Amino acid sequence: MERFYPIGTPGQPWGDAEKKAWFESQSIQRSYNDEVLAAIESLGRASNSSSGSASNSAFDVVQYGALTLDPERYRLYAVTVTSSNPEAPWVLITGGVHGYETSGVQGALGFLATEAASYRDRVNLLVAPCVSPWGYETINRWNPNCHDPNRSFYTSSPSEEAAALMAMVAGQGVEFLVHMDLHETTDSDENEFRPALAARDGEAMDPGIIPDGFYTVGDTPNPQPEFQAAVIAGVEAVTHIAPADANGQIIGSDVTQPGVINYPFTDLGLCAGITGARFTTTTEVYPDSPSATPQICIEAQIAGVRGGLDFALNQSGDN
């Protein structure tokens, strides 16, 4: 097997030495404190403001864990917006499960800042904007131990990011109507993260095609196609939807309707499967498109959440 990644021996899975070498090759490229925690803290300040602004919608900011790598630097936070309606359903929004996927994080924060207040009579919101803060700072898919958090949402998870989120969500003791997990598909998936995965597992690298545009991933056992279509419809006003490739697929999975594929969430250990909610999706936007900008990607995530929530609330009678 030819070498396609600088760490390890082709055809041989990594051991501790290779994983350590990979970790030591990573570097801090942006600030979790400045770009994420500051925004979360501003929400908390808004809740304590006496200005009376309609945007100050009772944000409850709670630390639910911290990464052992640096517990002070990598504190994990969730934001709750409790509804004024005691019968309102619960909605979970997660971002940054893959820390490098910027618009997932900033889209979750943007939704809180610009849209949460308008939903407060209809839903209880629980938002974890940045599940993987070390990954956010190093612009990485994996965690420091070479685990992919978004393949690690299961009992006795090897990912402390996944384990902390699951414990926090379970601790709410509520039933969720909606869970939307915000992601990106980037060119670096093909030129860095998939080669690293193949090298880590001692496998050959099989090149793929990165889709140009937004798409969603539904749950194979519970696809909710009309819900996925509503998310897509919301995003279409902001950015383009990824077309199917020549095989009628996106990232190797059959397209079931424009911009929609399905994965078995629980079987794959995906974040979007942790609640058993009626309406679940993973959103994917393509920030490397010549037709997109970072701000467009953030706005697409917000529009997708809005489209999905409006549909789910109409279906459940909470409108």
Secondary structure, 3 states (H helix, E strand, C coil): CCCCCCCCCCCCCCCHHHHHHHHHCCCCCCCHHHHHHHHHHHHHHHHHCCCCCCCCCCEEEEEEEECCCCCCCCEEEEEEECCCCCCCCEEEEEECCCCCCHHHHHHHHHHHHHCHHHHCCCCEEEEECCCCHHHHHHCCCCCCCCCCHHHCCCCCCCCHHHHHHHHHHHHCCCCEEEEEEEEECCHHHHHHHHHHHHHHCCCCCCCCCCCCCEEEEEECCECCHHHHHHHHHHHHCCCCECCCCCCCEECCEECCECCEEEECHHHHCCHHHCCCCCEEEEEEECCCCCCCCHHHHHHHHHHHHHHHHHHHHHHHCCC
